[in-house]
Each structure stands twice: as structure tokens, then as C-alpha cells.
Amino acid sequence: MPLASIPSPGHAAWRLGPLSVRAYALCVIAGIIVAVAVASRRYRRSGGRGVAQGVAQGVAEPGIILDVAAWAIPFGLAGALAHTILLEARHHFGHAYRLWHAATIGVAAIGVPGAVALGAAGAWIACRRAGVRLGPVAGAAAPALAFGLAVGGLGNWWAQQFYGPPSTWWWAVRISPEHRVPGYENYATFQPAFLYQSLWEVALGFAVIWAAGRFALSGERAFMLCAAGYAAGGFWVESLRVGPLPHALGMRYGALGDIVVFVLAVLGMYLTRPGRRPPARAQVKRALVEDSSGDVMSV
């Protein structure tokens, strides 16, 4: 028994008449508020322009982030809700409907990365409707998203889930007997994997802000850097979790999704690196335009 540990909350939900208010939901709402506030501030300070382009687009509209959030948040929450429902349905319908079982495995594997991807799709739609470029919005949202996920992830503390192996360290979290996974009933304190992930995401947010300014990253590249950093930390934290977690291709769902996100993010950063030569067709078109002032037949 450790001399000191992080206590877990006694209640994860409260009854307000017919309604049940869950602490996890409150943490998610707080995370959304933090993300929108940080993204709005960063977008205003950037003037609504991409850092790498260096071309001013005028004063940024102060409400554009709220307009984008009105699309991105429902899309992202829909992705997270689909993940939860399908993951639970896999246990209830897996034996009766093999096709449904296969579909739930594939979709449930997306987890948080899938919710972020759907949120990005909603942001793209909002930017198209508002007539603004997605790059500056993505650059402002990248660290904001990391900070928001850090706050929202603390809901796992209230729910007493997302923890690692037993530990006697002073920062170990105490888990109630009813929330201990099978095989660990005789242990009281565990490594707070949720806290590790939240701390990683806070550090990631500040690192993205520094890297975007230090290396003049475009908004798209800043967002992909954030995605790669999130996946790297998520893969590490996922390896610490204990319990009967679902697997696919011999790996946990979360770890598999983190690998896919990391590979796609690194590939995207490589393809959008500064100084990359445009495709041959674009080079020919550019040559025709440059020679049009003189003798176009010389091309």
C-alpha cells in the first residue's frame, strides 16, 4: 500500500431531477470550450493568414472559429458516439451477425483519431461555406485541439478508467474495487495512464506552437505535426493500459489507429515539405505561362 496516491472521485454522475449529469461529459464540454477559446485567440493573432505564405489577408474575422466549430464539433462528437456505440454493439451482436461484427471492428478502431478526422471534415465544410482558407484555421486549431483533448481526457479520472498496471508510486491513482479490471481485484493503486496522456497533450500543444513559429510551418503542416505527436503519445499510453481490450490484427484498436494516424501524418508532412518540386505537368504549364510574353512557339 503506497504512502500517498491520487484519490479517485466518489461520484462520476449526479442526478438533477430526471436528468443525469456525468462528470465525463462535463470534462468534454470544458475541453471544447478551451479548444475554441485557444483557436480563436490564435486565429485572431495570426490575422487569418498562413505563416508560411506570409501574405496578409486582412484582419481575421473574430467569429470565424465559432462558425467552424459549429460544424466541426457535431461531426467530431458524431464520430466519437459512433465509436462508442459500435464498440458496445460488437459484444451484443457479434455472434448473431458476422457482417455487422466485421463492420463494428473496422469502425470502432478509429477511436479519437476518427472523431478528429470527422471534425476536420466538418471544419472543411465550414471553411468552404465561409469562403476562408482551411490552412490558417487548421494552424490555429492544432495546439487548441491538443489542449482540449487534455482537458476532456480527465473525464477518465472521474470514470475510473484508462489506467495502467498496479503501482506504488506516490502519483498512482486509487481505483475502487468495482472499477478494477478482472485479474487486478487485489490491487488498489494503478498508474494513471489518463494523466500521462493529458500531460503529453499539454506538452504537445506548446511544442506545436513553438515549432510553428520556429520553422514557419503552414497551418496544414502544423496540424499534421500535432496529429503525429498525438499518435506517438497515444501509442505509448495505450501500451500501458490493462484490461480485456479489443484487438484487431494482433494489436489493440487504439494502438492500431495511432499507427495509421502517425504514418499518414508523417507522409503528409513529407509531401508538403518546403521546396518540393511540383509535378511535371505543373512545370510545363508554368513554362508556357512564362514564355507567353515572348514567343510561345519557343516552348
Buried (B, 14 or more C-beta within 10 A) or exposed (E): EBEEBBEBEEEBEEEEEEEEEBBBBBBBEBBBEBBBBBBBEBBBEBEBBBBBBEEEBEEBBEEBBEBBBEBBBEBBBBBBEBBEEBBEBBEEBBEEEEEBBEBBBEBBBBBBBBBBBBBBBBBBBBBEEBEBBBBBBBBBBBBBBBBBBBBBBBBBBBBBBBBBEBBEBEBBBBBEEEEBBEEBEEBBBBBBBBBBBBBBBBBBBEBBBEBBEEEBBBBBBBBBBBBBBBBBBBBBBBEBBBEEEBEBEEBBBBBBBBBBBBEBBBEBBEEBEEEEEEEEEEEEEEEEEEEEEEEEEEE
